[in-house]
C-alpha cells in the first residue's frame, strides 16, 4: 500500500525513493498532516486530476476554480457516491 511505502519504507534503492524522500521532508514541516487510504473508486476527483496532469506538458498547474468537466465528479465524491471500474 502506498501509505506503508511512505511511512515505513527505508529502502534507499526503491524505484520511488526520490519521491519518498521529498514526502518525508514535507512530513517534517510545521503543519498538521495525516494520511488516509481511499480506494480509487471512492475518489474520482483525484483520479481525474492525475489523468489530466499526466496528459499535461506543464511542470505545475494551479487551479483557481473547479474545471467544468470536474464539477460533477467532485460533487459525487463529496456526496460519497462511488462506482466500480471496469
Buried (B, 14 or more C-beta within 10 A) or exposed (E): EEEEBBEEBEEEEEEBEEEBEEBEEEEEEEEEEEEEEEEEEBBBBEBBBEEBEEEEEEEEEEEEEEEEEBEEBBEBBEEEEBEEEE
